[in-house]
Amino acid sequence: MKKILILGGTGFVGRILTEELIKDEIYPVLFNRGKRSPGIFPGLRHISGDRLDMHDIEKISKESWDVIIDFSCMYPVNLDEITDMMKGKTGKYIFVSTVSVYPMNDAAYWDKPVTEDAKTLPCTPEQKTDPDVNLTYGEKKAECERILLEKNWINPVIFRPGLIYGRYDYTDRFYYWLYRAYANDKILLPAGGTEKFTATHSEDFANLIKIAIETDTTSRVFNAVTHTPANLFELVNIAANILGTKSQFVNADMNFINDNHLVPWVDFPNWVGEFNMLVDNSLALKEFPVSFLSFKDSIKHSINYYESIGWHIPKAGLLPEREMELIKILETN
């Protein structure tokens, strides 16, 4: 049996992956700070520590691992240090990156689905050490990829997911739109909700990583989106049909969005602006024996999860009261 170490195995996709491994009687070791979902997986070995503390990293570097799965890395310098300490002590290194390594703000870049050989963002020395992850998230992840690919003692498998949604999602970004379909008579859609995106269903992504543990590949980097391109209009319609609800869509055009200082992704989760965000996943489907749920079925799985835990007001996006204010402004003009 492979000796597997998961960095960050109690959060979102890591938690699902750990559950699935246990079902197959595979028992990974979990290294984390114990802050997210503390107390889960009592039957597993836990190593408590902060990956930014090299004294804590020494706890794992004293052992050898067949596979390390890294969900929690945000800082290139930290990854450089950890992989140097693990030299000769690890085989496969599965790294969770992001499609944000691509230059997402360049609208011309998204004329067609992006493949893994497309250029990624540069990372300046200042960005590499900048503690603010939010401002330089894509740059940092791109630099982390380069660090792994340059070290010949590591066998890296790098996955670039889109927005991840589904069971255990703590961001509420995708859930924002499911909640609208569940609770709202009127839903404010940015630019008609017609711009396309490709995202990543958490259950499918966990299964892909699980399969990657045992699969040898010739490629090293994979786009890990799990469905064909869709848009917000389709997302909310599919959710409403599953829920048996009906809502009126109210369009906020770009002039209205700009006049009211509404921010893509922040006020309208999973919407990056007036351009399509398409990512090609054919390489992953070719190299791994995996199949993904349809977009509709992934939404149904997600809705079943939220029904099981109760529908809460999303912490992401516009508050319902603010959304209604904006809708009233549109309707009276």
KOLGULUM-792951 format. One record per residue: residue in one letter; y, z, x of N, C-alpha, C in turn. Coordinates in steps of 0.001 Angstrom, whole numbers, plus 500000, padded with zeros to 6 digits. Example, Ala and Ser with C-alpha at 12.3 -4.5 7.8 and 13.67 -1.06 7.14 Angstrom:
! residues 2
a494310507800513190495500507800512300496700507800513200 s497750507080512850498940507140513670500030507870512900 
//
This chain:
! residues 333
m498798500000500837500000500000500000501245500000500867 k502204499167500517503441499088501279504248500373501148 k504880500730502249505772501887502242507176501368501942 i507722501745500773508967501184500265510035502263500198 l511196501948500731512355502831500638513414502142499782 i513929502849498791515002502316497953516261503125498197 l517309502424498615518616503055498764519362502890497450 g519470503975496706520111503918495397519126503565494302 g518084504320494114517036503969493153517086504705491836 t518192505400491545518257506174490295519380505707489380 g520034504599489725521162504152488928520784503151487877 f521115501924488090521039500884487062519763500059487272 v519868498951487971518687498112488215517668498853489078 g518158499664490018517244500437490851516353501361490038 r516911501917488996516120502809488125515043502028487381 i515412500846486876514425500016486182513333499580487143 l513733499138488340512742498722489337511791499863489667 t512322501055489869511477502207490187510486502483489069 e510950502410487827510049502603486685508913501582486698 e509266500320486976508256499262486962507263499414488111 l507729499849489260506818500069490389505838501196490074 i506338502247489460505463503374489108504376502927488140 k504728502047487194503724501532486253502582500837486988 d502906500227488131501887499543488934501288500451489993 e501533501758489856501019502765490791501518502508492213 i502759502067492297503461501940493570504562502987493561 y504603503809494609505477504967494582506494504908495728 p507667504352495443508683504232496495509294505583496839 v509927505637497986510727506793498390512180506480498052 l512885507437497479514260507224497033515237507981497923 f516229507257498437517304507880499221518612507703498470 n519239508806498107520525508757497413521172510131497439 r522367510201496866523114511469496876522695512409495752 g521887511918494814521446512752493711522507512972492654 k523526512094492623524617512281491663524397511524490363 r523639510441490406523415509648489210522008509922488690 s521921510328487441520639510652486805519832511643487638 p520418512771488016519682513741488833518465514278488081 g517411514496488804516206515069488214515186514059487742 i515530512755487720514547511774487279513550511498488395 f512421510974488012511321510650488923510880511870489736 p510531512955489062510128514165489804508843513980490611 g508049512966490252506803512744490978506962511955492258 l508161511473492524508403510683493729509010511552494829 r508901511045496037509565511692497162511024511274497182 h511906512260497231513339512013497296513872512484498641 i514718511665499247515441512064500451516911512124500068 s517463513302500089518850513482499674519783513205500843 g520797512379500588521747512098501648522775511077501238 d523820510984502036524906510025501850524762508953502921 r524685507700502523524483506622503484525649506491504458 l526807507043504120527954506984505017527907508065506093 d526948508968505983526776510050506965525589509712507859 m525842509424509121524776508996510017523751510100510272 h524152511355510108523169512435510225522154512352509085 d522618511940507900521696511757506780520826510523506986 i521388509464507564520609508258507819519491508528508822 e519694509479509716518638509830510671517368510293509955 k517529510813508742516360511266507975515411510116507676 i515983508913507431515128507769507119514799506936508346 s515637507028509378515400506213510571514283506772511447 k513832507982511147512709508562511897511371507984511456 e511387507237510348510155506668509807510227505149509823 s509058504514509662508993503059509540508735502700508083 w509297501552507653509213501125506265508802499660506208 d507890499354505333507510497949505150508619497173504459 v509261497829503488510325497185502725511431498200502466 i512664497792502717513834498563502298514574497735501250 i514903498374500129515650497709499063516989498412498942 d518050497672499192519384498261499305520247497865498114 f520439498815497192521298498605496034522720499109496260 s522927499978497234524151500780497253525150500423498335 c524888499396499130525784499111500254527081498446499798 m528189498996500229529511498440499935530305498138501203 y529903498695502333530717498625503535529964497951504677 p530511496872505238529845496158506327529553497034507540 v530508497862507947530305498702509137529121499627508931 n529007500171507731527898501069507420526562500341507493 l526496499116506961525259498348507024524904498006508463 d525898497680509263525686497386510677525063498585511379 e525596499757511100525091500983511730523668501297511278 i523429501182509981522103501521509454521042500579509996 t521316499285509987520309498325510461520057498474511949 d521082498842512720520857499106514140519943500316514328 m520145501338513525519301502532513619517876502250513163 m517698501243512294516372500916511762515665499830512577 k516235499437513706515632498381514519514205498761514915 g513273497855514613511869498105514910511162499008513922 k511889499408512853511307500362511904511291499841510475 t511640498571510303511586498002508961511146496552509020 g510461496121507968510040494734507856511027493969507011 k510757493868505727511633493127504816512793494015504364 y513989493415504340515177494124503877515750493346502699 i515570493881501490516073493231500276517446493800499975 f518434492920499993519832493345499858520434492783498578 v521012493665497776521666493246496533523128492953496830 s523469491678496807524834491226497051525474490894495704 t526204489795495594526936489466494373527430488027494431 v527596487404493276528216486074493251529694486145493601 s530233487346493684531635487500494082531867487139495545 v530803486858496297530995486374497671531569484965497670 y531453484252496546532059482930496431533548483070496102 p534368482085496453535812482170496174536102481977494688 m535935483027493928535967482948492478537343482615491911 n538388482820492677539736482557492161540144481095492280 d539314480288492894539604478870493046538947478117491894 a539749477740490887539203477110489682538473475814489999 a538945475075490989538302473812491338536899474027491898 y536646475228492337535356475553492942534228475558491922 w534569475690490650533569475854489605533388474592488766 d533604473430489366533395472178488640531926471947488311 k531047472517489107529610472380488883528934473665489348 p527692473905488918527015475139489323526949475294490844 v527247476489491297527326476773492729525936477087493273 t525605476485494392524333476739495057524550477646496272 e523442478129496807523497479140497858524148478655499147 d524202477352499368524786476838500604526301476682500526 a526907477047499411528359476975499284529015478004500204 k530261477729500539530973478648501428531171480000500745 t531239481029501559531517482369501052532825482873501658 l533307483972501116534607484485501525534590484996502968 p535657484756503695535772485392505013536132486862504847 c535951487608505904536282489043505872537039489380507150 t538287489737507017539094490064508186538674491430508738 p539021491723509986538726493065510517539313494168509657 e540494493932509093541118494946508235540316495133506948 q539869494024506336539078494117505114537722494766505389 k537191494502506550535879495046506915535881496570506922 t536992497158507297537080498616507403537898499251506286 d538488498438505418539294498950504317538418499779503377 p538764501043503118537933501873502244537994501481500772 d538990500666500386539127500255498986538152499116498700 v537101499415497949536079498421497633536571497435496593 n537353497892495640537748497043494514538551495825494957 l539458496007495896540335494914496303539617493884497163 t538599494294497899537927493387498841536411493420498646 y535980493548497423534549493676497127533768492441497593 g534224491250497199533519490031497566533518489796499063 e534654490059499701534747489875501151533776490803501892 k533707492054501443532814493016502092531352492621501922 k530980492223500717529591491826500479529227490580501288 a530152489629501392529904488429502187529685488789503654 e530463489730504154530292490163505539528962490896505727 c528562491684504735527254492342504799526129491308504913 e526236490247504140525234489177504230525170488612505641 r526328488340506224526355487754507568525743488703508599 i525980489994508440525393490975509353523873490911509304 l523321490865508103521864490816507969521287489523508528 l521941488420508260521417487121508676521504486908510186 e522365487659510836522533487502512281521577488366513096 k520871489292512446520001490211513195518556489728513119 n518025489335514268516711488690514280515558489669514132 w515821490957514120514739491914513921514578492314512451 i515372491703511589515286491993510158514832490741509429 n513977490931508440513564489840507552514321490023506238 p515514489429506113516335489709504934516000488813503744 v516088489389502559516097488639501314517342489103500564 i518278488194500373519578488536499808519691487933498410 f519979488782497434520145488330496057521618488437495656 r522111487375495021523478487341494525523463487318492996 p523461488477492350523515488496490886524921488246490386 g525017487834489111526296487801488429526544489164487807 l527395489197486797527576490450486058526216490888485537 i525802492103485879524500492609485459524670493392484159 y523786493144483212523889493802481910522504494197481430 g522486495130480489521221495558479901521022497061480027 r519779497461479939519418498881479950519976499603481186 y520558500762480932521137501662481933522478501175482500 d523049500115481946524340499641482441525403500704482182 y526023501182483236527044502223483111528457501653483106 t528609500333483272529948499738483335530510499413481960 d529660499127480988530047498755479618530737497395479519 r530706496578480578531437495309480527530793494323479551 f529506494128479671528811493248478745528706493911477370 y528460495210477379528340495984476136529615495904475294 y530760495760475946532033495628475229531914494596474111 w531307493443474410531215492367473425530121492627472398 l529051493283472789528024493666471817528598494674470822 y529394495601471327530006496601470450530967495938469467 r531712494932469948532609494216469037531819493573467901 a530710492933468230529889492310467193529324493353466234 y529055494534466736528500495615465917529557496267465023 a530782496480465570531740497366464905532967496693464321 n533326495489464759534632494929464413534566493899463290 d535556493972462400535745492907461420536461491712462066 k537308492014463054538039490980463763537883491212465267 i537646490122466000537417490221467437538405489321468159 l539130489885469108540078489123469903539341488436471052 l539415487104471077538760486321472122539797485665473024 p539651485797474335540607485158475246540348483658475358 a541385482874475157541299481413475285540139480838474483 g539897481417473310538837480937472437537438481316472871 g537326482019473990536003482427474480535105481269474859 t535711480162475319534926478948475562534538478752477032 e535153479515477955534789479349479362533373479880479599 k532603479117480327531195479466480521531010480403481710 f529938481177481655529573482076482744528048482163482821 t527565482594483958526143482912484104526046484341484620 a525285485159483937525178486575484283523724486922484598 t523436488216484709522128488671485180521625489805484297 h520492489573483664519880490595482817519143491606483692 s519395492883483473518885493929484360517355493946484446 e516681493767483327515212493801483338514653492640484157 d515240491448483955514785490276484698515074490416486187 f516220490990486509516578491152487917515644492144488600 a515336493233487930514395494200488496513043493552488739 n512611492721487812511326492026487974511371491055489149 l512495490361489327512648489446490454512536490200491785 i513202491335491882513133492128493115511707492630493345 k511065493064492292509682493535492409508777492436492948 i508930491228492445508130490100492921508475489769494375 a509748489913494741510185489599496100509573490535497134 i509184491720496711508549492659497641507292492054498256 e506553491302497446505263490760497883505319489279498261 t506425488617498007506486487166498192507140486805499513 d506485485973500286507085485434501505507836484149501164 t509052484032501645509880482867501337510432482258502617 t510750480980502544511397480320503674512907480481503610 s513448480651502417514890480857502252515216482340502356 r516476482628502570516905484011502762517912484472501713 v518617483543501092519672483895500145519390483219498812 f519523483991497711519195483473496392520247483906495373 n520732482946494602521505483302493418520560483947492409 a520955485098491891520069485854491011520637485968489603 v521227484876489109521578484824487695520311484479486920 t520242484919485659518956484859484963518973484063483667 h520053483342483399520051482542482172520929481315482360 t520791480371481447521625479182481485523062479542481098 p524040478715481472525440479039481186525697479277479692 a526528480277479416526915480621478043528397480971478069 n528956481278476904530351481722476860530481482911475912 l531664483505475879531867484703475072531695484422473589 f532121483254473142531955482894471736530467482894471365 e529651482282472215528202482261471965527621483662472027 l528045484441473019527543485804473183527769486632471924 v528989486627471406529295487452470233528597486898468992 n528499485587468856527795484996467728526317485356467724 i525681485248468890524267485602468988524064487072468626 a524931487940469177524817489372468890525001489655467396 a525982489003466773526233489216465343525047488770464501 n524440487652464877523271487169464135522102488145464255 i521918488706465440520846489685465625521133490953464823 l522386491369464832522777492605464144522960492420462643 g523110491171462186523361490908460778524775491238460363 t525733491112461288527129491390460991527931490096460983 k529143490181460446530040489030460433531424489481460880 s532009488721461775533343489046462272534200487787462315 q535493487982462174536444486876462319536961486868463751 f536933485695464364537430485570465728538911485229465702 v539675485947466518541114485723466633541388485265468055 n541974484087468192542175483505469504543468484000470156 a543334484458471401544501484792472221544628483723473287 d545624482836473145545771481781474141546416482348475409 m546513481514476435546982482001477729548441482442477678 n549237481806476857550627482253476723550693483669476168 f549896483935475141549864485275474548549326486291475559 i548278485899476271547680486790477275548698487144478346 n549426486143478837550420486394479880551613487181479348 d552074486844478139553231487537477565552955489021477337 n551681489345477061551321490740476779550653491424477973 h550750490767479127550277491344480392548814491780480321 l548015490954479671546578491221479597545901490643480834 v544943491380481365544361491041482665542910490597482495 p542572489391482965541165488967482935540281490004483632 w539089490162483078538057491075483591538363492534483268 v539638492915483320539991494309483046540121494527481541 d540987493765480888541171493901479442540111493130478657 f539648492033479220538580491240478607537398491181479576 p536490492135479499535368492162480439534549490872480391 n534030490513481539533167489328481682533925488023481466 w535242488070481569536062486863481463536991486826482663 v536884485776483453537645485721484706538864484813484616 g539095484220483472540240483336483322539819481978482803 e540737481057482836540501479750482231539769478793483169 f538607479172483606537742478234484307536300478710484195 n535401477758484232533987478075484103533451478704485381 m532526479632485224531919480319486353530410480074486291 l529978478994486947528598478545486827527870478726488150 v526670479265488071525881479540489270524480478975489078 d523990478295490083522678477658490034521596478630490520 n520544478826489723519467479742490116518145479022490386 s518190477700490585516954476927490719516151477312491958 l516833477748493025516104478115494248515236479347494011 a515769480348493332514973481550493035513784481214492138 l514014480363491151512920479981490250511848479175490990 k512259478457492014511325477650492786510494478513493739 e511115479490494377510430480225495445509742481497494978 f510038481974493793509398483193493295508652482884492000 p507448483420491838506701483212490589507252484088489469 v508384483671488936509101484495487978509573483629486824 s509688484242485653510314483592484504511268484598483878 f512374484089483342513398484954482779513443484802481262 l513903485854480599514127485794479158515236484792478853 s515204484245477667516332483431477218517544484334477047 f518724483734477023519945484510476832519879485284475513 k519380484640474463519269485301473164518347486507473237 d517195486340473863516247487454473942516781488592474812 s517538488245475865518113489305476698519158490096475912 i519914489419475054520880490112474201520144491027473220 k519050490520472671518267491340471730517729492595472417 h517209492452473628516736493614474388517872494608474598 s519056494100474935520198494965475186520617495696473914 i520656494982472807521024495604471528520023496693471158 n518758496433471359517744497458471058517985498722471877 y518390498537473129518675499701473982519856500491473439 y520944499806473075522129500525472603521901501154471230 e521069500545470441520722501185469169519926502460469408 s519126502477470466518301503656470750519116504830471278 i520267504550471909521083505635472474522345505894471659 g522588505080470631523786505251469816524926504400470339 w525698503841469424526790502947469787528036503760470096 h528452503791471353529655504507471765530795503516471998 i532025503992471939533166503126472238533126502771473722 p533160501495474065533056501106475475534205501656476310 k533875502062477516534930502521478413535591501363479143 a534981500188479090535579498993479693536390498237478653 g537394497496479122538140496609478244539179497305477381 l539691496545476418540712497059475516540159498172474633 l540960499198474409540598500182473396540690499523472023 p539857499930471062539896499308469731541286499322469101 e542034500414469307543363500502468720544311499451469317 r544210499259470620545061498267471272544671496852470843 e543381496616470687542926495307470228543477495004468837 m543464495987467942543975495777466593545487495523466610 e546211496208467502547651495960467626547926494510468021 l547167494023468975547342492658469445546990491635468365 i545928491921467627545532491034466548546622490961465472 k547242492103465144548318492130464148549506491299464614 i549810491382465918550917490581466449550606489088466261 l549404488692466563549019487276466425549067486826464971 e548640487693464073548552487329462664549914487272461982 t550898487989462527552222487986461900553150486942462492 n552737486313463584553560485263464209553266483898463620 
//
